[in-house]
Amino acid sequence: MTARTLEPGRLVVASHNKGKIREINDLLAPYGFDVVSAGELGLPEPEETGTTFEANAELKAVAAATASGLPSLADDSGFCVAALNGDPGIYSARWAGPDKDFAMAMRTIEEKLQTAGATTPEQRAGSFVCVLCLAWPDGHVEYFRGDVEGEVIWPPRGTAGFGYDPVFRPEGHERTFGEMTSDEKHGWSKTEQALSHRARAFQLFSKACLEG
């Protein structure tokens, strides 16, 4: 499907997750959009019934675009651990429970890795995945996927970021996402590959829809 150029104007970030909203706002800041979140508009969170990141991102983006009549950008992302068959994956938020207790979720991952005997760096490979979906009120949708590989470390390090950031050390780096500033984590540049999964997905979105 041919990408559409998204002109500066009002754009809905179809999320109720404050961490995601903050990061997407940071990435959108140079482009002059009037950004409003689904939560600020009082839009309900659709049930994430999809079995892929793409399907869940589309559910959220289409729901927000239909309800608001505005272009809507949704993110579905997760932490995938190779030794756990890719879990928690699309269920990353659910592993934190209704109270969004990611300290508990990180402990659960570590306990499962220990049970599996995954103690060496090679056995503790993990990745972050992000799919951005841009939906228009007329039903047009586009997807942009970013992945970043690394290692699951323990104990958690750093208090920056959110979610599973303190236990993920990206390849080629000594610090976890939880020890990086927002600018360092994104590694955002128009000329070089971004670092974080969200910034890599945004880089593709930017090239297709913002810089055309």
C-alpha positions in Angstrom: 0.0 0.0 0.0 1.4 3.4 -1.0 2.4 5.6 1.9 0.5 8.9 2.4 2.2 12.1 3.4 1.0 13.2 6.8 0.8 17.0 7.0 1.3 18.8 10.3 -1.9 19.1 12.2 -3.8 17.4 14.9 -2.7 13.8 15.5 -4.0 11.3 18.0 -1.5 9.1 19.8 -3.7 6.0 20.4 -2.4 5.1 23.8 -3.1 5.3 27.5 0.4 4.3 28.4 2.2 7.5 29.8 5.7 6.1 29.0 4.8 5.4 25.3 3.0 8.7 24.9 6.0 10.6 26.3 8.4 8.8 23.9 6.2 9.2 20.9 5.7 12.9 21.7 9.5 13.3 22.0 10.0 11.8 18.5 7.2 13.8 17.0 8.3 17.1 18.5 10.4 18.4 15.6 7.5 17.9 13.1 5.0 20.5 14.4 2.0 18.3 15.2 -0.7 19.1 17.6 -0.5 15.8 19.5 -3.4 14.6 21.7 -3.5 11.2 23.4 -6.5 8.8 23.3 -6.7 9.2 27.1 -7.0 13.0 26.8 -9.8 12.6 24.4 -11.6 10.2 26.8 -11.4 7.3 24.2 -11.7 3.8 25.7 -8.9 1.3 25.4 -9.9 -1.3 22.9 -9.4 -5.0 23.9 -6.2 -6.2 22.4 -7.4 -9.5 20.8 -4.8 -9.7 18.1 -2.1 -12.4 18.0 0.6 -10.2 16.5 2.1 -6.8 17.2 0.7 -5.6 13.9 -2.9 -6.7 14.6 -2.9 -5.1 18.0 -1.4 -1.8 16.8 -4.1 -1.7 14.0 -6.9 -2.3 16.5 -5.8 0.7 18.6 -5.1 3.0 15.7 -8.3 2.3 13.8 -10.4 2.6 17.0 -8.9 6.0 17.7 -9.2 7.3 14.1 -12.8 6.1 13.8 -13.8 7.7 17.1 -11.9 11.0 16.7 -12.1 11.5 12.9 -8.4 12.3 13.0 -5.3 10.4 11.8 -4.1 8.2 14.7 -0.8 6.6 15.5 -0.7 3.5 17.7 2.1 1.6 19.1 2.1 -2.1 20.0 5.4 -3.3 21.5 6.9 -5.9 23.7 9.8 -7.7 25.2 10.7 -11.0 23.6 13.1 -13.5 25.4 14.5 -16.2 23.2 14.9 -18.8 26.0 11.2 -18.3 26.9 10.0 -19.0 23.3 9.6 -15.3 22.7 7.5 -14.6 25.8 6.2 -12.3 27.1 6.0 -10.8 23.6 2.6 -9.4 22.8 1.6 -10.1 26.4 4.4 -8.0 27.9 2.0 -5.5 29.5 -0.2 -8.3 30.9 2.7 -9.9 32.6 2.8 -6.8 34.8 -0.7 -7.4 35.9 -3.5 -4.8 36.4 -1.3 -2.7 38.6 1.4 -2.4 35.9 3.9 -3.9 38.3 6.9 -4.2 36.0 9.3 -5.0 38.9 7.2 -8.1 39.4 7.2 -8.9 35.6 11.0 -8.5 35.5 11.4 -10.9 38.4 9.1 -13.4 36.7 11.3 -13.3 33.6 14.4 -13.9 35.7 12.8 -16.7 37.6 11.8 -18.4 34.4 15.3 -18.0 32.9 16.9 -19.5 36.0 14.4 -22.4 35.8 15.4 -22.9 32.2 19.1 -22.8 33.1 19.7 -19.7 31.0 22.7 -18.3 32.8 25.2 -17.3 30.1 24.9 -14.2 27.9 24.3 -16.4 24.8 21.3 -18.1 26.6 19.8 -14.8 27.6 19.2 -13.2 24.3 16.3 -10.8 24.2 14.8 -8.2 21.9 12.4 -5.3 22.0 9.8 -5.1 19.1 7.7 -2.1 18.2 5.1 -1.8 15.5 3.6 1.6 14.8 0.3 1.7 12.9 -0.9 4.9 11.3 -4.7 4.8 10.6 -6.8 7.4 8.8 -10.5 8.0 9.3 -11.2 6.6 5.9 -9.7 3.2 6.8 -6.3 3.6 5.2 -3.6 2.0 7.5 0.2 1.7 7.3 2.6 -0.3 9.5 6.2 0.3 10.6 8.2 -2.2 12.6 11.4 -1.7 14.6 13.4 -4.4 16.4 16.5 -4.2 18.6 18.5 -7.2 19.8 20.3 -7.5 23.1 20.7 -9.4 26.4 18.5 -9.8 29.4 20.6 -8.8 32.5 20.0 -9.2 36.2 19.6 -7.4 38.6 17.8 -4.5 36.9 19.9 -1.4 36.3 18.7 2.2 36.1 15.5 4.1 36.8 15.1 5.9 33.4 12.6 4.7 30.8 9.8 2.4 31.7 8.6 -1.2 31.5 11.4 -3.8 31.0 14.1 -1.2 30.2 16.2 -1.8 33.3 16.9 -5.5 32.3 17.7 -5.0 28.7 21.2 -4.2 27.4 21.2 -3.6 23.7 23.9 -5.1 21.6 27.1 -3.0 21.4 26.3 -1.1 24.6 27.4 -1.5 28.2 24.3 0.2 29.8 20.7 -0.9 29.9 17.9 1.2 28.4 17.0 2.0 32.0 20.4 3.7 32.4 20.1 5.9 29.3 18.5 9.3 28.8 15.7 9.5 26.4 18.0 10.9 23.7 20.5 8.2 24.2 17.9 5.4 24.2 16.3 6.6 21.0 19.7 7.3 19.3 17.5 9.3 16.8 19.2 10.6 13.7 17.9 11.2 10.2 21.1 9.8 8.7 22.0 6.8 11.0 20.0 3.9 12.3 18.2 4.7 15.5 18.8 2.6 18.6 15.5 1.8 20.4 12.8 -0.4 18.8 10.3 2.6 19.0 12.8 5.0 17.4 13.6 2.5 14.6 9.9 2.1 13.8 9.5 5.9 14.0 12.4 6.3 11.6 10.6 4.2 9.0 7.3 6.1 9.6 9.1 9.4 9.3 10.8 8.5 6.0 7.5 7.2 4.6 5.0 9.7 5.9 6.7 12.9 7.2 9.6 13.5 4.8 7.9 12.8 1.5 
